Amino acid sequence: MKRLRWYDYITINIYWLGINVATGAITPIILPYLVALFVPAAVKNTYLSIVRVAGLAVAMLIQPLAGMLSDRSTLRWGRRRPYIFIGTVFDVIFLAIIGWATNYWMLLVGIVLLQLSSNVAHGALQGLIPDLVPEDQRGRASGVKAIMELLPAILMAFTIGPLIDKGLVTLSIVLIMASFVVTMLITVLTVKEEPLTEKPTSPITPLAVRLLLLTILFLTVTYGLGGLVALVGRLLAATGVIQLVAVALAGLAAMAGSIFLGVYYGARVGVGQDAQKYPAFTWWVVNRLMFLAAVGSIQSFAQYFLADVLHIPNAPGVTTGLLAVVGVFLLLSALPSGYLADRFGRKRLVGWSGIVAAVGTFMLLFSFNVPMVLVSGCIIGVAAGVFMTTNWALGTDLVPPEEAGRYLGISNLAGAGAGIVGAGIGGPMADFFNAYRPGLGYLIVFAIYGALFLISTLTLIKVPEPKRNSG
């Protein structure tokens, strides 16, 4: 495997920029804005969770399946780029549905279809670093990947946020389309892949069935435990403060339980018997989901937190401004983390990132104005920048290189699963507590997310520091 030139780090990772422009615009800004337009205010968190969970369930299935198919591709373009191209073409089509949505159900359809197409490209993209980057350079490559993931937070402050404040949803969607197309073209035209000369002979159908079962299992566990939280609330309906405390504790147990059960057993369904060979990989997914469930859900509910707790009138614009400043801290911590991960090891930095993120989240609970929220967010941002670089580098060391697309695709449990757990349980909980006292729901669920950060660090006990080659 040839050593990379400086610009190879960029071309291999540039499509992450396109994906995260879409994610950074739709998840925290456009989707909450449109849901609030289409549904009653008292249930907006619940309806937001429904559309997010539906889309993420599709992502959980499609992304690893696309990764496996790209592992086996013998197309002349290479294994990954054909999937990136076709996924982007359909992204543009399905984004148009979201831009033209006139009701909640049309929005739901558009989001689900977009998750389908974008994860075809996403699943294949995850194989580029293991395919093309020497082992001792993956920390730096993962640092550049993290920058491409985090840079959109800054871009949103000058583009999507102000446009959404003015109600210009269609123009915002056009900008997202352009980001997909431009980064796709750079990837397809500049990345050099060596196509497989011989297609793997192992059957793919059993693997696809496992992925379907994995998705069903994860959703069943999450919604089953979420239902128990609702049951606790109904059984203790007349007990006042006791009811609130019990529901909060049940919510924490449900989120953590969904992650442990859904990932631990779900990954075994998805990987099959090979899971016994790589137990650390499963615990890496648990760690990743714990952290991402917390940080992603804080981001998702940030706009409603600013509007309902701090009573900010132009919440979409302020949200993008906050995310931009936080993004600066994410970027400042991403590249040094890649270097330090290569030099001192991944696991220690991943563990500290969970602790620091928890501190920032608990500070958020006592914030009563935008500057205080900003300080908390910057602390979380530094932790997230370190985590996103070092955790991904840790994961690429743990997977078998010949099946990197399959394994790292299954790691989508940590991306899609994080949203399902955080929003699927957290959204209805926020509405439940907000009915008791306006704004209380966000404080409760944010406290739970802080606890998830701490638990993510504890799960690293089961993840050894991989041995890496120095050449």
C-alpha positions as CSV (number, residue, x, y, z in Angstrom):
1,M,0.0,0.0,0.0
2,K,1.5,3.3,-1.1
3,R,2.0,6.2,1.3
4,L,-0.3,9.1,0.8
5,R,0.5,12.5,-0.6
6,W,-1.0,15.5,1.3
7,Y,-3.9,16.0,-1.1
8,D,-4.9,12.3,-1.0
9,Y,-6.1,12.8,2.5
10,I,-8.5,15.4,1.1
11,T,-9.8,13.6,-2.0
12,I,-10.3,10.3,-0.1
13,N,-12.4,12.2,2.5
14,I,-14.1,15.0,0.5
15,Y,-17.4,13.2,0.2
16,W,-17.8,13.3,3.9
17,L,-18.1,17.0,3.5
18,G,-21.1,16.6,1.2
19,I,-22.8,14.1,3.5
20,N,-22.3,16.3,6.5
21,V,-23.5,19.4,4.9
22,A,-26.8,17.6,4.4
23,T,-26.8,16.1,7.9
24,G,-25.8,19.4,9.5
25,A,-28.5,21.3,7.7
26,I,-31.4,18.9,7.9
27,T,-31.1,17.3,11.3
28,P,-30.7,20.3,13.6
29,I,-32.1,23.1,11.4
30,I,-34.5,22.2,8.6
31,L,-36.2,19.2,10.1
32,P,-37.2,20.8,13.5
33,Y,-38.3,23.9,11.6
34,L,-40.6,22.0,9.2
35,V,-42.0,19.7,11.9
36,A,-42.9,22.7,14.1
37,L,-44.8,24.1,11.1
38,F,-46.7,20.9,10.4
39,V,-47.7,19.6,13.8
40,P,-49.1,21.0,17.1
41,A,-46.5,22.5,19.5
42,A,-47.3,20.1,22.4
43,V,-46.2,17.1,20.4
44,K,-43.5,18.4,18.2
45,N,-40.7,16.5,19.9
46,T,-42.7,13.2,19.5
47,Y,-43.3,13.9,15.8
48,L,-39.7,14.9,15.3
49,S,-38.6,11.6,16.9
50,I,-41.0,9.6,14.6
51,V,-39.5,11.1,11.4
52,R,-36.0,10.7,12.6
53,V,-36.4,7.1,13.8
54,A,-38.1,6.1,10.5
55,G,-35.3,7.5,8.4
56,L,-32.6,6.1,10.7
57,A,-34.1,2.6,10.7
58,V,-33.7,2.7,6.9
59,A,-30.1,3.9,7.3
60,M,-29.4,1.1,9.8
61,L,-30.3,-1.5,7.2
62,I,-29.0,0.1,4.0
63,Q,-25.6,1.4,5.0
64,P,-24.1,-1.9,6.0
65,L,-25.7,-3.7,3.1
66,A,-24.2,-1.2,0.7
67,G,-20.9,-1.6,2.5
68,M,-21.0,-5.4,1.9
69,L,-22.0,-5.0,-1.7
70,S,-19.2,-2.6,-2.3
71,D,-16.8,-5.1,-0.7
72,R,-17.7,-7.6,-3.4
73,S,-17.9,-5.2,-6.4
74,T,-15.7,-6.0,-9.4
75,L,-16.8,-2.9,-11.4
76,R,-14.1,-1.1,-13.4
77,W,-14.5,2.1,-11.4
78,G,-13.5,0.3,-8.3
79,R,-15.4,-1.0,-5.3
80,R,-16.6,2.2,-3.7
81,R,-17.1,5.0,-6.2
82,P,-20.0,3.5,-8.3
83,Y,-22.1,3.4,-5.1
84,I,-21.2,7.0,-4.3
85,F,-22.2,8.1,-7.7
86,I,-25.6,6.4,-7.9
87,G,-26.4,7.3,-4.3
88,T,-25.8,11.0,-5.1
89,V,-28.0,11.0,-8.2
90,F,-31.0,9.8,-6.1
91,D,-30.1,12.1,-3.2
92,V,-30.9,15.1,-5.5
93,I,-34.2,13.6,-6.5
94,F,-35.3,12.9,-2.9
95,L,-34.1,16.2,-1.6
96,A,-36.6,17.8,-4.0
97,I,-39.4,16.0,-2.2
98,I,-38.3,17.5,1.1
99,G,-38.0,20.9,-0.4
100,W,-41.5,20.8,-1.8
101,A,-43.1,19.2,1.3
102,T,-46.5,20.8,2.2
103,N,-47.4,18.5,5.2
104,Y,-45.8,16.2,7.8
105,W,-46.4,13.0,5.9
106,M,-44.8,14.3,2.7
107,L,-41.8,15.3,4.8
108,L,-41.6,11.9,6.3
109,V,-41.6,10.2,2.9
110,G,-38.8,12.5,1.6
111,I,-36.6,11.9,4.7
112,V,-37.0,8.1,4.5
113,L,-36.1,8.1,0.7
114,L,-33.2,10.4,1.3
115,Q,-31.8,8.0,4.0
116,L,-32.1,5.2,1.5
117,S,-30.1,6.8,-1.2
118,S,-27.6,8.7,0.9
119,N,-26.7,5.5,2.8
120,V,-26.0,3.6,-0.4
121,A,-23.1,6.1,-0.9
122,H,-22.3,6.3,2.8
123,G,-21.9,2.6,3.2
124,A,-19.4,2.4,0.4
125,L,-17.5,5.5,1.4
126,Q,-16.6,4.0,4.8
127,G,-14.3,1.5,3.0
128,L,-12.0,4.1,1.4
129,I,-9.7,4.7,4.4
130,P,-9.2,1.0,5.1
131,D,-8.7,0.3,1.4
132,L,-6.3,3.1,0.5
133,V,-4.6,4.4,3.7
134,P,-1.6,2.7,5.3
135,E,-2.2,1.6,8.9
136,D,0.2,4.1,10.4
137,Q,-1.4,7.0,8.6
138,R,-5.0,6.3,9.5
139,G,-5.1,8.5,12.5
140,R,-4.2,11.5,10.3
141,A,-6.6,10.4,7.6
142,S,-9.3,10.1,10.3
143,G,-8.5,13.6,11.4
144,V,-9.1,14.9,7.9
145,K,-12.3,12.9,7.8
146,A,-13.4,14.5,11.1
147,I,-12.7,18.0,9.6
148,M,-14.9,17.2,6.6
149,E,-17.6,16.1,9.1
150,L,-17.3,19.1,11.3
151,L,-16.6,21.9,8.8
152,P,-20.3,22.1,7.7
153,A,-21.2,23.3,11.2
154,I,-19.3,26.5,10.4
155,L,-20.7,26.8,6.9
156,M,-24.3,26.5,8.1
157,A,-24.0,29.8,10.1
158,F,-23.5,31.7,6.9
159,T,-25.8,29.8,4.6
160,I,-28.6,27.5,5.8
161,G,-29.4,29.2,9.2
162,P,-30.1,32.7,7.9
163,L,-32.1,31.2,5.0
164,I,-34.3,29.2,7.3
165,D,-34.9,32.2,9.5
166,K,-36.3,33.8,6.4
167,G,-38.4,30.7,5.5
168,L,-36.3,30.0,2.4
169,V,-36.4,26.2,2.6
170,T,-36.2,25.5,-1.1
171,L,-33.1,27.5,-1.6
172,S,-31.5,25.7,1.4
173,I,-32.3,22.4,-0.2
174,V,-30.7,23.5,-3.5
175,L,-27.4,24.3,-1.7
176,I,-27.4,20.8,-0.1
177,M,-27.9,19.3,-3.6
178,A,-24.9,21.3,-4.9
179,S,-22.7,20.1,-2.0
180,F,-23.6,16.5,-2.8
181,V,-22.9,16.8,-6.5
182,V,-19.6,18.7,-6.2
183,T,-18.0,16.4,-3.6
184,M,-19.2,13.3,-5.5
185,L,-17.6,14.5,-8.7
186,I,-14.3,15.2,-6.9
187,T,-14.3,11.7,-5.4
188,V,-15.3,9.9,-8.5
189,L,-12.8,11.7,-10.7
190,T,-9.7,11.9,-8.4
191,V,-9.7,8.8,-6.1
192,K,-7.8,5.9,-7.6
193,E,-9.1,2.5,-6.7
194,E,-7.9,-0.9,-7.9
195,P,-10.9,-3.0,-8.9
196,L,-11.3,-6.5,-7.6
197,T,-10.2,-9.0,-10.2
198,E,-12.3,-11.8,-8.7
199,K,-15.6,-11.6,-7.0
200,P,-15.9,-13.2,-3.5
201,T,-17.7,-16.5,-3.7
202,S,-19.4,-16.5,-0.2
203,P,-23.2,-16.0,-0.4
204,I,-24.5,-12.6,0.5
205,T,-28.1,-13.5,1.2
206,P,-27.5,-14.8,4.7
207,L,-25.7,-11.6,5.5
208,A,-28.5,-9.5,4.2
209,V,-31.0,-11.5,6.3
210,R,-28.9,-10.9,9.4
211,L,-28.9,-7.2,8.7
212,L,-32.7,-7.2,8.4
213,L,-33.0,-9.1,11.7
214,L,-30.5,-6.8,13.3
215,T,-32.6,-3.7,12.4
216,I,-35.8,-5.3,13.6
217,L,-34.1,-6.4,16.8
218,F,-32.7,-3.0,17.5
219,L,-36.1,-1.2,16.9
220,T,-37.9,-3.8,19.0
221,V,-35.6,-3.4,21.9
222,T,-35.6,0.4,21.7
223,Y,-39.4,0.8,21.4
224,G,-40.0,-2.0,23.9
225,L,-38.0,-0.3,26.6
226,G,-39.4,3.1,25.5
227,G,-42.9,1.7,26.1
228,L,-41.8,0.7,29.6
229,V,-40.9,4.3,30.3
230,A,-44.4,5.4,29.3
231,L,-45.9,2.6,31.5
232,V,-43.9,3.9,34.5
233,G,-45.4,7.4,33.8
234,R,-49.0,6.1,33.7
235,L,-48.6,3.8,36.8
236,L,-47.3,6.7,38.9
237,A,-49.6,9.4,37.4
238,A,-50.9,10.6,40.7
239,T,-47.5,10.7,42.6
240,G,-46.2,14.1,41.5
241,V,-42.4,14.4,41.9
242,I,-42.0,10.7,42.5
243,Q,-43.5,10.1,39.0
244,L,-41.1,12.6,37.4
245,V,-38.0,11.1,39.1
246,A,-39.1,7.5,38.2
247,V,-39.7,8.4,34.6
248,A,-36.3,10.1,34.3
249,L,-34.5,7.1,35.8
250,A,-36.6,4.8,33.6
251,G,-35.6,6.8,30.6
252,L,-31.9,6.6,31.4
253,A,-32.2,2.8,31.9
254,A,-34.2,2.5,28.7
255,M,-31.6,4.4,26.6
256,A,-28.6,2.5,28.1
257,G,-30.4,-0.8,28.0
258,S,-31.4,-0.2,24.3
259,I,-27.8,0.4,23.5
260,F,-26.4,-2.5,25.4
261,L,-29.0,-5.1,24.2
262,G,-29.6,-3.7,20.8
263,V,-25.9,-3.3,19.9
264,Y,-24.5,-6.3,21.8
265,Y,-26.9,-8.8,20.4
266,G,-27.7,-7.0,17.2
267,A,-24.1,-6.9,16.1
268,R,-23.9,-10.6,16.7
269,V,-26.8,-11.1,14.4
270,G,-25.3,-8.8,11.8
271,V,-21.7,-10.2,11.9
272,G,-22.7,-13.9,12.6
273,Q,-20.2,-16.4,13.9
274,D,-17.3,-14.1,13.2
275,A,-18.4,-11.9,16.1
276,Q,-16.6,-14.3,18.4
277,K,-13.3,-13.5,16.7
278,Y,-13.7,-9.8,17.2
279,P,-15.4,-9.1,20.5
280,A,-13.6,-5.8,20.9
281,F,-15.4,-4.6,17.7
282,T,-18.8,-5.1,19.3
283,W,-17.8,-3.1,22.4
284,W,-16.3,-0.4,20.2
285,V,-19.8,-0.1,18.6
286,V,-21.4,0.2,22.0
287,N,-18.9,2.9,23.0
288,R,-19.5,4.8,19.8
289,L,-23.3,4.6,20.1
290,M,-23.3,5.8,23.7
291,F,-21.4,8.9,22.7
292,L,-23.2,9.6,19.5
293,A,-26.6,9.1,21.0
294,A,-25.9,11.8,23.5
295,V,-24.1,14.4,21.3
296,G,-26.5,13.9,18.3
297,S,-29.6,14.2,20.4
298,I,-28.4,17.4,22.1
299,Q,-27.8,18.8,18.6
300,S,-31.3,17.7,17.4
301,F,-33.1,19.3,20.3
302,A,-31.0,22.4,20.4
303,Q,-33.4,24.6,18.4
304,Y,-36.3,23.7,20.6
305,F,-34.2,24.2,23.7
306,L,-33.3,27.7,22.6
307,A,-36.9,28.5,21.7
308,D,-38.7,27.0,24.6
309,V,-36.3,27.3,27.5
310,L,-34.3,30.5,26.7
311,H,-37.2,32.0,24.6
312,I,-34.9,33.0,21.7
313,P,-37.2,34.4,18.9
314,N,-34.9,33.5,15.9
315,A,-34.0,30.0,17.1
316,P,-32.9,28.5,13.8
317,G,-30.4,31.2,13.1
318,V,-29.1,31.2,16.7
319,T,-28.8,27.4,16.5
320,T,-26.6,27.6,13.4
321,G,-24.5,30.3,15.0
322,L,-23.9,28.2,18.1
323,L,-23.1,25.1,16.0
324,A,-20.6,27.2,14.0
325,V,-18.7,28.3,17.1
326,V,-18.8,24.8,18.5
327,G,-17.6,23.6,15.1
328,V,-14.5,25.8,15.4
329,F,-13.6,24.0,18.6
330,L,-14.4,20.6,16.9
331,L,-12.0,21.5,14.1
332,L,-9.2,22.7,16.4
333,S,-9.3,19.5,18.3
334,A,-9.7,17.1,15.4
335,L,-6.3,17.2,13.7
336,P,-4.2,17.2,16.8
337,S,-6.2,14.2,18.0
338,G,-5.3,12.3,14.9
339,Y,-1.6,12.9,15.5
340,L,-1.8,12.1,19.2
341,A,-3.8,9.0,18.4
342,D,-1.1,7.7,16.1
343,R,1.6,8.6,18.6
344,F,0.1,7.6,22.0
345,G,-2.9,5.3,21.2
346,R,-6.6,5.7,20.6
347,K,-8.3,4.3,23.6
348,R,-7.1,6.8,26.2
349,L,-8.2,9.8,24.2
350,V,-11.6,8.2,23.5
351,G,-12.1,7.7,27.2
352,W,-11.3,11.3,28.2
353,S,-13.6,12.6,25.5
354,G,-16.6,11.0,27.2
355,I,-15.7,12.5,30.5
356,V,-15.2,16.0,29.1
357,A,-18.4,15.9,27.1
358,A,-20.3,14.9,30.2
359,V,-18.9,18.0,32.1
360,G,-20.0,20.2,29.2
361,T,-23.5,18.7,29.2
362,F,-24.1,19.1,32.9
363,M,-23.0,22.7,32.6
364,L,-25.7,23.2,30.0
365,L,-28.4,22.4,32.5
366,F,-27.5,25.5,34.4
367,S,-27.3,27.8,31.4
368,F,-29.8,30.7,31.4
369,N,-28.5,32.7,28.4
370,V,-26.9,32.1,25.0
371,P,-23.2,32.8,26.2
372,M,-23.5,30.2,28.9
373,V,-24.9,27.7,26.3
374,L,-22.0,28.6,24.1
375,V,-19.4,27.8,26.8
376,S,-21.1,24.4,27.4
377,G,-21.3,23.7,23.7
378,C,-17.6,24.5,23.1
379,I,-16.6,22.1,25.9
380,I,-18.8,19.4,24.3
381,G,-17.3,20.4,20.9
382,V,-13.7,19.8,22.0
383,A,-14.7,16.4,23.3
384,A,-16.6,15.5,20.2
385,G,-13.7,16.5,18.0
386,V,-11.3,14.3,19.9
387,F,-13.8,11.5,19.9
388,M,-14.7,11.5,16.2
389,T,-11.1,11.3,15.2
390,T,-9.7,8.8,17.7
391,N,-12.8,6.6,18.0
392,W,-12.9,6.1,14.2
393,A,-9.2,5.4,14.0
394,L,-9.7,2.9,16.8
395,G,-12.5,1.2,14.8
396,T,-10.4,0.9,11.6
397,D,-7.8,-0.9,13.6
398,L,-10.3,-3.4,15.0
399,V,-12.0,-4.6,11.8
400,P,-10.6,-7.2,9.4
401,P,-9.3,-5.2,6.4
402,E,-10.7,-7.5,3.8
403,E,-14.2,-6.9,5.1
404,A,-13.9,-3.3,6.2
405,G,-17.0,-2.2,4.3
406,R,-19.1,-4.9,6.0
407,Y,-17.9,-4.3,9.5
408,L,-17.7,-0.5,9.4
409,G,-21.2,-0.6,7.8
410,I,-22.5,-2.5,10.7
411,S,-21.0,0.2,12.9
412,N,-23.9,2.3,11.5
413,L,-25.6,0.8,14.5
414,A,-23.7,3.6,16.3
415,G,-24.9,6.3,13.9
416,A,-28.4,5.4,13.0
417,G,-28.9,3.6,16.3
418,A,-27.8,6.6,18.2
419,G,-30.5,8.7,16.6
420,I,-33.1,6.0,17.2
421,V,-32.3,5.7,20.9
422,G,-31.7,9.4,21.6
423,A,-34.7,10.7,19.7
424,G,-37.0,7.7,19.8
425,I,-37.0,7.7,23.6
426,G,-35.9,11.3,24.3
427,G,-38.5,13.0,22.1
428,P,-41.6,11.6,23.8
429,M,-39.9,12.1,27.2
430,A,-39.3,15.7,26.5
431,D,-43.0,16.2,25.6
432,F,-44.0,14.3,28.8
433,F,-42.0,16.6,31.1
434,N,-42.8,19.8,29.1
435,A,-46.5,19.1,29.8
436,Y,-45.6,19.2,33.6
437,R,-43.6,22.4,33.2
438,P,-42.6,24.1,29.9
439,G,-39.0,23.5,29.1
440,L,-38.4,20.9,31.8
441,G,-38.3,18.1,29.3
442,Y,-35.1,19.3,27.6
443,L,-33.3,19.6,31.0
444,I,-34.2,16.1,31.9
445,V,-33.2,14.5,28.6
446,F,-30.0,16.5,28.5
447,A,-29.1,15.2,32.0
448,I,-29.6,11.7,30.7
449,Y,-27.4,12.4,27.7
450,G,-24.7,13.5,30.1
451,A,-24.9,10.2,31.9
452,L,-24.6,8.4,28.6
453,F,-21.3,10.2,27.9
454,L,-19.9,8.8,31.2
455,I,-21.2,5.3,30.5
456,S,-19.5,5.4,27.1
457,T,-16.1,5.8,28.8
458,L,-16.8,2.8,31.1
459,T,-17.5,0.5,28.1
460,L,-13.9,1.0,27.0
461,I,-12.9,-1.5,29.6
462,K,-13.8,-4.2,27.1
463,V,-11.8,-2.6,24.2
464,P,-8.0,-3.3,24.2
465,E,-5.6,-0.9,22.6
466,P,-4.9,-2.5,19.2
467,K,-1.3,-3.3,18.3
468,R,-0.3,-1.3,15.2
469,N,2.6,-1.5,12.8
470,S,5.0,1.4,12.7
471,G,6.0,1.1,9.1
